């Protein structure tokens, strides 16, 4: 059995086209979610509330601590001081968001916790645009959740390894000033891949196959990742809307790129157009 060649499609024209497609799909995603009520049927999952509560405690705790520290600060004696104090609170929120997602692995933990949302909306969205019925059973969700854990672990490890390698290389050549940009691109690509994988998972592709497919559309992975990363920076609600909009945008974009790209049947071969 021959091995599939792993490569990145870095053709500039193709990259830009795919990147733009992702941005356009993100703009359409929220309208599509709202107009088609993709949340219908979601609350029928009895185990959703526990996952939401856990996610809310983890994500909201960081920002709530910032808010408490602000409340414990000295009372303002003037309107100007009140404005300055409120501005400081906004800065603290922004700093906490940056530290949590740029320097930490919280973004991946959020994706794991939000998999129940992603699982539901991706399948609902695909059913509406393709007319095909997808398996949305609890058993299918469990498999998707386990797969998400594997994907996240892989993304986290690769992100750390590449960051270390790039940091070392830039240090040798005295180019540390471009490190933040390159690290950001790496993070957003893997974040985009983690979201896109939910689409390929529906068709029972292996993680390796999904990774190979994503390597051919790095522009789309990057644009989806950037949008999800930016939306996640919004305190509290970003942890919910970021993954949801990203997942629906990825579904819309991937289906538009080629609606016949994959045959939905575990006993049939994967087919590229």
C-alpha positions in Angstrom: 0.0 0.0 0.0 1.6 3.3 -1.1 1.9 6.1 1.3 0.2 9.4 0.6 2.7 12.2 0.0 2.4 14.8 2.8 2.9 18.3 1.6 1.7 21.9 2.1 0.0 23.6 -0.9 1.8 26.9 -0.7 1.0 28.2 -4.1 0.4 31.9 -3.4 -2.7 32.2 -5.5 -4.3 29.1 -4.0 -3.3 30.1 -0.5 -4.9 33.5 -0.8 -8.0 32.1 -2.4 -8.5 29.6 0.4 -7.7 32.2 3.1 -10.3 34.6 1.6 -12.8 31.8 1.4 -12.4 31.2 5.1 -12.9 34.9 5.9 -16.0 35.0 3.8 -17.4 31.8 5.4 -16.8 33.3 8.8 -18.9 36.3 7.9 -21.7 34.0 6.7 -21.5 31.6 9.6 -23.3 33.6 12.2 -26.2 34.5 9.8 -26.4 30.8 8.8 -26.5 29.7 12.5 -29.2 32.2 13.3 -31.4 31.8 10.1 -31.3 28.0 10.2 -31.5 27.7 14.0 -28.6 25.2 14.2 -29.1 25.1 17.9 -32.4 23.3 17.5 -32.2 19.9 19.3 -29.1 20.8 21.2 -30.7 21.0 24.6 -32.1 17.5 24.2 -28.6 16.2 25.2 -29.0 15.6 28.9 -25.2 15.8 29.6 -24.7 19.2 28.0 -25.3 21.2 31.1 -22.6 19.6 33.1 -20.0 20.2 30.3 -21.1 23.8 30.0 -20.9 24.4 33.7 -17.4 22.9 33.8 -16.3 25.0 30.8 -17.8 28.1 32.3 -16.1 27.7 35.6 -12.7 27.2 34.0 -13.0 30.0 31.5 -14.9 32.4 33.6 -12.8 32.0 36.7 -9.8 33.8 35.2 -11.8 36.9 34.2 -13.8 36.8 37.5 -10.6 37.0 39.5 -9.6 40.1 37.5 -12.9 41.7 38.2 -12.6 40.9 41.9 -9.2 42.5 42.1 -10.6 45.6 40.4 -13.4 45.8 43.0 -10.9 45.5 45.8 -8.9 48.4 44.5 -9.1 51.9 46.0 -12.3 53.8 45.6 -12.2 56.5 42.9 -12.5 60.1 44.1 -13.3 61.7 40.8 -14.8 61.0 37.4 -11.4 61.0 35.9 -10.1 58.4 38.3 -13.2 56.3 37.6 -12.5 56.4 33.9 -8.8 55.5 34.5 -9.9 52.6 36.8 -12.3 51.2 34.2 -9.7 51.5 31.6 -7.3 49.5 33.8 -10.0 46.8 34.1 -10.3 46.6 30.3 -6.5 46.3 30.0 -6.4 43.5 32.6 -9.1 41.6 30.7 -7.1 42.0 27.5 -3.9 40.9 29.2 -5.5 37.9 30.7 -7.0 36.9 27.4 -3.6 37.3 25.7 -1.7 35.3 28.3 -4.4 32.6 28.4 -4.4 31.9 24.7 -1.0 33.0 23.4 1.2 31.6 26.2 -1.0 28.8 27.4 -3.0 25.8 26.2 -6.4 27.1 27.4 -7.6 27.5 23.8 -7.2 23.7 23.3 -9.0 22.9 26.5 -11.9 25.1 25.5 -12.2 23.2 22.2 -12.3 19.9 24.1 -15.1 21.3 26.4 -16.9 22.8 23.4 -16.8 19.6 21.4 -20.5 18.9 22.3 -21.5 22.2 20.6 -19.2 21.7 17.7 -20.4 18.2 17.2 -24.0 19.3 17.0 -23.7 22.4 14.8 -21.3 20.8 12.3 -23.7 17.9 11.7 -26.8 20.1 11.6 -25.1 22.5 9.1 -23.9 19.7 6.9 -27.3 18.1 6.8 -28.9 21.4 5.7 -26.4 22.1 2.9 -26.0 18.6 1.6 -29.4 17.0 2.3 -27.6 14.0 3.9 -28.6 12.7 7.3 -25.7 12.4 9.7 -25.3 10.3 12.8 -25.8 12.5 15.9 -26.2 9.8 18.5 -24.6 9.8 21.9 -22.3 7.0 20.7 -21.1 9.1 17.8 -20.5 12.1 20.1 -18.3 9.9 22.4 -16.2 8.9 19.5 -15.9 12.5 18.3 -14.9 13.6 21.8 -12.2 10.9 22.1 -11.0 11.9 18.6 -10.9 15.6 19.6 -8.7 14.7 22.6 -6.3 13.0 20.3 -6.2 15.8 17.8 -5.7 18.4 20.5 -2.9 16.5 22.0 -1.2 16.2 18.7 -1.7 19.9 17.9 -0.4 20.9 21.3 2.8 18.9 21.0 3.5 20.0 17.4 2.9 23.6 18.3 5.4 23.4 21.2 8.0 21.6 19.1 7.8 24.0 16.2 7.8 27.0 18.6 11.0 25.7 20.2 12.7 25.0 16.8 11.7 28.4 15.4 12.8 30.2 18.6 16.2 28.5 18.4 16.6 29.2 14.7 15.6 32.9 15.0 17.9 33.3 18.0 20.9 32.1 16.0 20.3 34.6 13.2 19.2 37.5 15.5 15.7 37.6 14.2 13.8 37.2 17.5 11.7 40.3 16.6 9.6 38.2 14.1 9.1 35.4 16.6 5.6 36.6 17.8 4.3 36.7 14.2 5.6 33.2 13.4 4.3 31.7 16.6 0.9 33.3 16.1 0.7 31.8 12.6 1.7 28.4 14.0 -0.9 28.6 16.7 -3.7 29.7 14.4 -2.9 27.0 11.8 -3.1 24.2 14.4 -6.2 25.8 15.9 -7.8 25.9 12.5 -6.8 22.2 11.9 -8.4 21.2 15.2 -11.7 22.9 14.1 -11.6 21.6 10.5 -11.0 18.0 11.6 -14.6 17.9 12.9 -15.7 18.1 9.3 -13.5 15.3 8.1 -14.3 13.2 11.2 -17.9 13.0 10.0 -16.8 10.9 7.1 -14.7 8.5 9.2 -11.4 9.8 7.9 -8.5 9.0 10.1 -6.7 11.8 11.9 -3.7 11.3 9.5 -6.0 11.6 6.5 -7.6 14.7 7.9 -4.1 16.2 8.6 -3.1 15.4 5.0 -6.2 17.1 3.6 -5.6 20.1 5.8 -2.0 20.4 4.6 -3.4 21.0 1.1 -5.6 24.0 2.3 -3.3 25.8 4.8 -4.9 29.2 3.8 -8.3 28.0 5.0 -6.9 26.5 8.2 -5.1 29.7 9.0 -8.0 32.0 8.4 -10.4 29.8 10.4 -7.8 29.6 13.2 -7.2 33.4 13.3 -10.9 34.1 13.5 -11.5 31.5 16.3 -8.4 32.8 18.1 -9.6 36.4 18.0 -13.2 35.5 19.0 -11.9 33.5 21.9 -10.2 36.7 23.2 -13.7 38.1 24.0 -14.2 37.6 27.8 -16.6 34.7 28.7 -18.8 34.6 25.5 -15.8 34.2 23.3 -15.2 30.7 24.5 -18.7 29.8 23.1 -19.0 31.8 19.9 -15.4 31.3 18.7 -15.6 27.5 18.3 -19.2 27.6 17.0 -18.6 30.2 14.3 -15.3 28.6 13.4 -16.8 25.2 13.0 -19.8 26.3 10.9 -17.5 28.5 8.8 -15.2 25.6 8.2 -18.2 23.4 7.2 -19.5 26.0 4.8 -16.1 26.6 3.2 -15.1 23.0 2.9 -18.4 22.0 1.3 -18.3 24.9 -1.1 -14.7 24.0 -2.2 -15.9 20.7 -3.4 -19.3 19.2 -2.3 -18.3 15.8 -3.8 -14.8 15.7 -2.3 -15.7 12.8 0.1 -18.0 9.9 -0.2 -20.0 9.4 3.0 -19.7 5.7 3.7 -17.2 4.0 5.9 -16.9 1.0 3.5 -16.2 3.2 0.4 -12.9 4.8 -0.5 -12.1 8.4 0.0 -12.3 10.2 -3.3 -10.7 13.5 -4.3 -12.1 15.5 -7.2 
